[in-house]
């Protein structure tokens, strides 16, 4: 009895299966359409951009081929369809590019600060039979600074502090040692240029504090002369320019009289 029932059911199912063939909604082999043809197809499905962005992959099944599932379903003419509006290639490319490109915010102009602080540091090796120039003053000594210019460690340090306060490149970039014009140059030239840049930016010197570090010679006999020359170069009152000198307690190259160094801090004030 069961066998006869199955014999009647199975052929009926096979007949329905042949009459009702549903095409796959997503094709396993998508077809690439030129962009100008995409809008002419009424379709449902997925769409992707080709690697060269010259065409779109249309992965879908046309609605006109979709069968009715059963009697009483909506007619094909009443089924919703998707019509794509044509977009020029340039618009598509621009949209894709804008989607993957991060927005770049405009860099705001730095404010005119009432105060600016700069720090300078310099170090030179000491070699025999060279002049020792500190703060524009020739100091008697058996060694001097080896450098492309006159090797004035203090003036170089002050220049770097002013440039740093203004947010400018350091002395080595503005006056590179690869430029023959600065071979053996007097460092007062660099100082005057730094002071000029300071005034052009709308600032004046608030105060300067400098520290020399060397083992020999003693700087105390020359300190006031150096300080006075610094004031002249900066166009500043002596009350805002300070100079200190320290030894390095015979430690490393500074303490062994093989080098000389300086640190400087400057405060610039808005005019």
ABEGO torsion letter per residue (X at the ends): XAAAAAAAAAAAAAAAAAABBBBBABBABBBBBBAAAAAABBBBEBBBBBAAGABBBBBBBBAAABBBABBGBBBAAABBBBBBBBBBAAAAAAAAAAAABBBBBBBBBBBBBABBBBBBBBBBBBBBGBBBBBGGBBBBBABBBBBABAGBAAAAAAAAAAAAAAGBBBAAAABBAABAAABGBBAAAAAAAAAAAAAAAGBBBABBBBBBBBAOBBAAAAAAAAAAAAAAAAGBBAAABBBBBBBAGGBEAAAAGABBBBBBBBBBBBX
